[in-house]
Amino acid sequence: MDGRQKGGFRPVHLLLIVPFVGCLWVPFYNRALPALAGIPFFYWYQILWVALTALILFIVYVAEGRE
């Protein structure tokens, strides 16, 4: 063994809560304006979270590899 503990909580895991809050807080983005290139806010906000969630997962993955 290399001495690293498997499992357990690490502070970087708190980043995984961010996409849930951003996507599940519907009253925040339940509107049409501002539109972006003709796409209502309701849709492009959710599409933006797809990319942000992938970025957050990558950050957590890299941080897990270093610890």
N, C-alpha and C positions, 0 to 999 in steps of 0.2 A: 504494500500500500504506500501511497505517496503522502499520507498524513492528512489529506483533506477530508473534511467531513462531508458526507453525502446528505443531500436534503437540507432541511432547516430553513429558517428565515434569514434573508439578507435585505438590507435597506433598498437595494436596487429593485426588489420585487414590488415596491410601492408604485413604481412607474406603471405597472400593469393595471392599476386601478384607473388611471387617467382615461383610457379609451371607454371604459364602462360609464364613467361620469359624463364624458362628452357625448356619448351616443344615447344613453338612457334618460338624460334630462331633456325630454321632448319639448316642454314648454319654451325652452330657450331657442330652438330652431324651427318651431312650428309656425313659419311665416313664409311669404313669397319674396319679400324684398330684404336685402338687396340682391338683385339678379346679377349673375356673372355670365356674360356672353349669351344672354337670353335664357339661362338656366336658373330657375328659382332657387332661392337660398336653401330651402328644405332639401333639395337634391344635391347641390354641390357641397353642402356642409357634410353630408353623409359620405359622399365620394372622397372628400378631403380626409375624413377619418380613416378610410381604408389605407391610404398612403401613410398617415401618421401612425396608425397602429403597426404597420409593417416596420416603420422606423423604430418605434419603441421596442418592439420585439427583438429587433437586431441589436439595439443598445443593451438590452438585458442579456441576450445571448453572448455578446462579446464580454460583458462584465462577468458573467458566470464562468467563462473560459479562463479569465484571469485570476479568479479567486480559487 
